[in-house]
């Protein structure tokens, strides 16, 4: 007699009583107070049942609310004659399926005969590592006196479940897709590494083990000794310390193998073209961490191999795709029944803007640099990142993209653009005294240089601080800030990996404006951004950098009309006759050196910079605390370009053959 009742809507996210028509509600709960409205003359025999909280719909709502909260005790309190193993059955259901959350979206009366009733509900269960599983199931009620009671049966969990049955599941990932270079060549391929570790029970001299691992592979001896001192470690338990590529293993094996306790294991891995190749940018893969699980969400589970850093992490969902799997009902009598199939998706390759030859040259340039350093190259016409390398390889900060430093005299490219836009020419006469005063603060030239009256070209080539402080003071108060904006300072952009860009805060006074003019003060940049600055000085247009080939182009800005050609003139002078003349033999090279002060020591420490452009490629070289840009960064720039030229010649020969 309840066949005509309207559906009751239920949602587990907003715990409210479902809206039911007066007719449906009175019929469902059998409320006598509603009888004058709800009972039609054609059905005068409807029994009168008191309006009590034990109504069927109310019981159903309370049960499903408790289920959505994973409050098994509250679920059990709603039931009549709950099975003795009710808690255990629910725990087994949750464990077997990997349920991490449940919600219930609708509730409707399916049947009622006066003594019993059945309500159908729609459940959505999130299964860890697989996704959402939707189930239409039932709650069964029986009337006891004047009340409805909810009796639990296995079909509450699934309509096909019977006593003694269990649930099972399978899950698997497809092959991980590759990171590609700009031409579509793979930068990551499956391969094999050698895991170096120890068997504690075979170690005779712990200090000797720690010493040789440090000497041959750079493993922290404190880490080795701490691992070997763990009380719970088993004598024959392999304790891994580092994975090395086969070529590296061959180099160190003769030194490691004779030491008692050191052993090796082969392991499948994801390899780049060479050890350390674009290591910070491409990133690494490994077993998912607890922190990564929180970020990646319920599609992932413990034990999954995921991207842990770099583009492997940033592009995880694209590279990994989706896992496939099944939910099955395992019959007590044997056999199984497929309940749900989750169709996985293959990972998709991600094409970067990196060029294999340019990246290899960047790695070669920084190969034996012991200080923290970075080298970035970009396409002057597009802002696409051609190469990006950071050192040391074993440290997490990606200095090339995320490190922020004062740019020092490399910022004079920006100041020069501002004064050129104001009417000066490379041959304009300017003064370069030993020192000047701005805002009651004295500023001196580096190494006490004095040029006297000279040209803008020569002052730029020899990086005269006092010249540019004086010139900036004559500009409109916002002219320098506007020029910085044209070079992307203060502009947000998405590279594809975290990178904060460049900052040029509004100067607080004349002294800070003077410091800003020579790249000190509060001006901060990343090596990546300075590569875009020198690229813009050459091309006339600043392009936001990007690492992903299929990403939309970011913001851009055009330099002041008429300034690119004289800027190129100034940057050529730096190489031909100025602070970078040690690179004069490199054909077509233009650029600017920088020696940026930092810290509180007297005299202050300095970062070594060189930003350069050649043949449609802008690049920046930074050595943290390296000293003088012309003496430290310029030689690395030369090495970079020579390695690139050698690779180009080799490639040409290969193509010709």
N, C-alpha and C positions, 0 to 999 in steps of 0.2 A: 504494500500500500504506500511505500515510499518511492515508487518508481518515478513519480513526477517531481520530486524534490529538486530544487535548484542546487548547482554545485557550490560548495564552500571553498573559497580561495584561501590558501595558507602560504605564508613565506616564513622561512626560518631566520631571515635577516631582520625582519621587523616583527617582533613578537606581539601580535595583536590578534584579537578574535576575528575570525573570518566573517565576512558580511554575507548573510543569508537572508533571503526574503522572509517576511513574516510567516507566510504559508509554509516554506521549507523549514524554517527554524522550529516552528511549533510541531510540525510533523516529526522532525528528527529527534527532538528532545521530549516529545509527548507532554507538552506543558498545558495544564488545564486552564491556566490564567489566560492563555491565548485562544482557547477553543472557540469563543464566539466569532473571532475573525478567521482563524485558520481552518476550521472544519466546515466543509460544505455540506449542504443537506443530503447530498448523494452518498456520504460516508458517515452516517450518524453513529456508527459503532466504534469510533476511535476511542481507545481506553484513555482514561485520564491518569497521567503520571506526574507527580509533583515536580516543580522546577527546582532541582537540586544541582550542586556543582558536579555531581557524578554523571552528567550527560555525556553521551558518546562522543560528540564533537569536542567537548572540553577535555575528556580523557585523551583523545587522540592528539589534541594540541599540546597538552602537557607532556605526553610521551615523546613526541617528535622534538619539542623544544629541548628536553633533557638530552635526547640523542644528539642533536646538533651541538650541544655543549660538551658532549662526551662525558656526561654525568650519569654513569651506569647505575649508581645508587638511586638517583632520582627516577630513572626509568623503572627500576624494580619496584619502587614504592607505588607506582601507578598501576601495576599489574595485580591481578588476582591469581593466587597459587603460582607464583613465579617458579620456574624450574630451579632446582637446587644448584645447578651449574650455570645459571643465567650469566653471571659475571664472567665466568670462564669462556662461555660460548662467544660473548661479545668481544672479549679480549682476543680470542683466537681468530674471529672474523677480521678484526682490525689488523692483527699481525699478519695473517695469511695474505691479505690483500694490500697491505701497506697503506691503509686509510689514514689520511692526515686531516681531513675535514669532511663534514657532511652538511648538506642543507636540503630543505624540503619545500617544494614549490607549489604544490596543490594537494587538496584533500577533497574527496567526494564520496558520497554514499553510493555503494554498488548494489547492496541488497539489504532487506530487512523483513523479518517474518513475524515480528511481535515478540519473539523470544531471543532471537539472535540478529546480529547486524554485521555487515562487512563494509569497511571503508577502505577505499583505494587511495594510495598516496604516491607521489612522484619524488623519489630521492635522487640526489646528485652527490656522488661520493668522489672526492679527489684522492686518487691513488698516487702515492709517491712514485715519481719516475715514469708514470704512464699518462696521467691526465684525468679527465672526468669520466666517470662511469655512471650512466643514468639507469635507474631501476624503477619499474612500476611494481609495487608490492601492496600487501594488504594487512590490515589490522582487523582482528575478529573480536566481536563483543557478544556478551550474553547478558540477559536481564535477570537480575537477582532481586526479587521483590520489586521495590519501586526504583531501583537504580540499574544503570548499565555498568557492566564490569568488562575490563580489557584483559583478554587471555592471550598470553604469548605463545606463538608457534614458530617453527623454523622459517616458515614462508615470510615472516616479517623481514628477514634479511634478504630473501630472494624467493619468488614464487615457486621455483623449481627445487628449493632446498628441502631435504628430508632429514629426519633424525639420523645422526651418525655421519652425514656427508660433510665435506670440507671444501674450502675454496683453495685454488692454486693459481699461480700466475707465472708467465714467462716474460722476458724483456731483453732486448738487444739493440745496440747501436749499429748503424751502418758505418762504412769507412768515413773518416774525417776528411773533409774537403781541404784543398790546398790554398795557401797564400801564393799569389802570383806576382811577378814583376810587371812592369809597364807593358812589356811585349807579350805577356801571357805565359812566360816560362815559370815553372814552379820554384818557389823559394823554400818550400817545405815538402819533404818527401819521407815516406816510411823507411826506416833503416834499423841499424843495430848499434848499441853502445855497450861498453864494458863497465859493469858496476864494480867498483873497488871497495872492499870492506875487510872485516876480520871475523874469524871464529875465535871468541874469547878463550875457549879452552885450549887453543893451540898457541896462544901468545906466550912467549918466554920473557920478553923484555918490553913492557908497555912503553917506556920512554923511547926505545928504538923505533917502535911502530909509529908513534906520534911524530918523531923526528923525520923519518923518511917520507911519510905522507905529506908533511909540510914542505920538505925540500923538493919533492918531485911534482906535487900536485897543488901545493898551496893550501892544503887542508889545515884548519886551525888546530894546533896540538891540544889546546884546552878542550875543544869539542871532542877530540878523540879520547883523551884521558877521562873526561866526564862520562862518556858513553860506556867505557870499559869498567868504570867503577860502579855502575848501577847494580844494586844487589840482586834484582830480580832477573838479570840477564842469564840466559842458559848457555852452558859451555859450547854447545854446537849450534847456537843461534847466530846466523849470519847478520852482522851489523854493517850496513852500508854507509859509506861516507861520501862518495862522489861517483858520478857517471862520466866516462870519457869516451870520445870517439875512437874507433879502431886504430886510426893513425897515431893518435896520442898514446894509446895503450902500448903500441909497439915501441914507442920511444922510451917509456918508463918501465916496461915490464922487467927488464934485466936488473933494475935497481930495486924493484918492489918484491919480485917473486922469491928471492932468497930469504927474506925476513920472515921468521916463523910467525904464523898467525894471519898473514895477509893472504886473502883469497880473491878470486875474480868470478863474476857471474855475467853471462850475456843477457841482454835485455832489449826488447823491441822498443824503438823510440822514434821520434819525429825529428828529422835532421834538416839542417839548413845547408847551403852550398859549401860552407867551410866553418870551422870552429870559430865561434864568436861573430859570425856574419850577421849584421843588423840585429844583434842579440836583444837589445833593449826594445827595439821597434817591433820585431816579429814576436818576441816573447817566448814563453815556454808552456808546455802542457805537463800535467801531472794529475795525481789523484786529488779529487775535489776536497777543499778545506771546509771547515765549518763556516767560516766567514763567506766563502764563495757560495756555499749552499743557500745561505740566507738571501744573497743577491740574486742567484739564478732561479730560485723558486722551486715549486713542487715537481717540475718536470725532471729534476735531477735528484739523485740519491747517493748515499755514501758509497764509495768505491768507483764512481764514475771518473773517467779521465777527461779533464776539461782544460781549457786555456786558463793559465794562472797569471799571466802578465802580457803586456804589449797587445798587439793586434789579435793574438790568439785569444786573449780574454775579452777584448772589446768586441770582437766579431764571433764570439762563441756560438751564439744561437744560429748564425748563418753557416758557419763552418761545420757544426755538429749535426744540424738538422734536428729531427725528432726520432726518439727510439720507437721501435715497434714492439708489440707484445700481445699477450692473450690473457683473458681471465677465464678459468675453467672451473667446472664443478666436479669435484672428485668424489665419485660414488663410494659409499661404504662397501657396497657389494663388488666393487672393481669397475674399472673403466672411468671415462670422464666425458663431460659434455661442454662444448664451447659456449660460453656465455657472451663474450665480448672480444672483438679483435680491434686492436689499436694499430692503425696503419701508420708506420713511420714515414718520415720524409728524409731523403738523402741530403747531406750537407751540400752547400753551394760554394764554389771557389770564390775567393775574394781577390780582386785584382788591385794591386797597389800602384802607386806612381813611381816606385823605386826602379832605377835602372841598374841592372846587375853590374855593368862595368864601372859606373860611377860609385856605387856602394863599395865594390871591391877596392877601388882606389882610396876611398875614405878610410877603410879598414887598414890598408897598407900604410897610410900617412900616420895613423895613430898607433901603429903596432907596438913600438917600444916606448911610448910615452908613459912615464910613471906617475905623473900628477893627474888629477882629475881633468878631463878635457872633453871637447866636443867639436864635431865638424858636421856642417849641414850644407847641402847644395839644393838649389831650387831652379826651376825653369823661369827665366825672366819674363816670358810671354804669358805664362799661365799661373804661376805660383805653385805648380806641382812640385812636390818634394822628390828629388832625384836620389838623394842619399842622406842618411842621418846616422851618425855614430857617436856613442858616448863611452867614456872610460872613467873608472875601471869597469871591466866587464862584470865583475862579481858583485857590484854594488847596485842597489835597487834604483836610486834616482836616475831618471833619464835626462841627464843634464842638458842635452841638446834641445829638448822640447820643454822641460819643466823647470830647469834651473834659471833663476833670475839674477842678473848681475848689472852693475853700472857699466854702460857701454864705453866710457872713456872717450877718447878722441875719435872713435868711429862715428860718434854722434855728430861730429862736425860736418858730415855729409848733409844732415838735416839743417844745421845752422847755415851752411853754405847755400842750400836751396833757398832759405829765407832771405839771405842778403842778396842773392842773385835776382830773386823775384822783386827785390826792392830797388834794382837798377844797377848794382855793381857788375863788373865784368872780371874775367880772370886776370886781365892786365891792370885792373884798377889799383891805385896806390893805397897802401894801408900801412899802419905802424905795428911793429912788434917789439915793444920794450920788455925789459926784464920782468917788470911786475906792474900791476894796475890795482886800484882800489875800487871796490863796488860794495855799497851798503856797509861801509866801515870795515870791510874785510879785504885783506891783501891776497892777491893771487899771483903766483909766479909761474914762469915757464918750467917745463920739465928739464932737469939738468942745467938750469940757469941759462938757457939759450936766449940770445938777443939777435934779432935780424935788422933792427932799425926800421927805416922806411923801405918797403919792399912791395911786391905785387901780391894780390890775393892768391895767385897760383902758387907762389913760393911759400907764403905763409901756410897754405893748406898742405903743400907737399911736405914741409918740415914740421907741421902740426903745432903752430904757435898758439898757445892758449890765450895769451893776452890780446892777440889780434881779434880772435873770435868773441872774447868777452866785450871788447870795445864795440865791435860791429853789432852785436846783439843788443847792447844798451841803446843804440841809435834807432832800433826798430820800434814800430808800434808795439805796445805792451802785449798784444795778443799774437803778434806775427810769428814768434817762435812756436807757440802752442799750435797755431794753425798749420805751420809747416810740419810739426810732429804728427798732427792728425792726418795730413796728406800721405805720410809714410806709415799709417796704420796704428800709431800710438793711441791707446785708449779704445781701439776697435775690437770688438769680440768676434771670434771666428772659431770654427770647429775643424781642427786638423784631422781628426780621426782617432787621436789619442789626447789625453789631457795636456794642455799647453796654455799658460795664462796670458800669452801675448806680451805687449809692452805697455809701460805706464809712463806718462808725463804729467804728473800732478801740477796744478796751477802754482807757479812760484809764489812763495809767501812774502818775499821781499827782493830787493835788488841783489843782495848777496847770493840768494839761491838762484835767481835768474842767471847770474854770471856763472855759477857752478853748472847749471843746466846746459848752458851754451857749449861747454866742453865735455858734456856727457857725465857729469858727476851729480851732486845734489841728490834729488830723490828720483832721478830717471833710472828706470830698470827695464831690462830687456832679456829675452831668451836668445840663445844663439840662432835658433830658427828664425826669430823675427829679424835679427840683423842680416840674415841672408836675404830676406825679402826687401829690406831697406836698400841694400846695395843693388839688388835686381831692379828696384824701382828707379834708382838714380840713373841706371843705364837705359832702361826702356821708356821712362817717363810715366809709367803707370804702376801704382802699387797694387799687388794682388795678394789676397789672403792665401796663406799656404794650405795645401791639402795633401793627404797621404793616400786617399782612396780614389781610384780612377773613376768610379761611377758616381762619386759624390757630386752634388751640385757645386758650381763655383761659388766662392764666398764673396764678401765685400771687396770692392776695389776703389781706388782713388787716383785721380790724375794730378800730377805735379803742376806747378805754376807754368804757364806758357813760356817757352823759350829757355827753361832752365836745364833740361836734360843734356843738351850738347855741351854747355860750359861745365856741368858737373862731370861729364866724361873727360873733359880737358883737365880738370883738377885731379881726378883720380888717376889719369895717365901720368901726371907729373909726380905723384907719390911714388910710382914704380920706377919712373925714368930717372928722377933726380932727388927723390925725397927719402922718407923713412923706410921705404920698402925697396930701395934700389938694389938690394941683394937679389931681388927677383927680376931684374931688368932683362935678363936673357930669356924670360918666358914670353913668347910672342903673344901680343894681344891682351896681356893682363893689365887691368886697372884695379884700383882699390884704395883702401885706407887702413892705416894701422891704428891701434889703440892701446894705451897703457892706463888701466882704470884702477884708481886707488880704492882700497876698502879696509875696514877694520880700524882699530884704535892705536896701533903701534906707531912709534915714531922712529924712523920714517915709516909711513904706511906701506903695507904690502900692496902688490899690484897684480891684476889679471892681465894676461897678454892676449891681445885681439888682432885679428886681421880679417877684413871683409873684402872680397874681391869679386870681379866679374870677368868672364871670358867666354866668347862664343855662345852667347845666349844662356849662360849658366851663372847665377850668382851664388856665392858661398860665404860662409863664416867659419872662422877657426877661433876657438877659445881654449886657453890653458889657465885653469884656476891657480892663482898665486904664482903664475909662471914668470912674472917679471915684465920685461919690455916687449911690446908687441912686435916691433921690427926685428928683434933678435931671436924671439922664441916662436911666435905664431907664423911669421912670414916663411921661415924654412919649412914648416909643416905644410903650408899652402903650396910651396914649390914641389914638395914631395908628392902631394896629392895630385897635382896637375901632371907631373912626370909619370906617375903610375897610370893615370887615365890615358895619357898619350901612348904609353907602351901597350896598354890593353887595346887601344884603338888600332894600332899598327898590327898587333897580333891578330885581332879580329879580321882586319882587312886581308892579311895573308891567308887566314883560314878560308875566308870567302872566296879568294882568288883560286885557291887550290880545289 
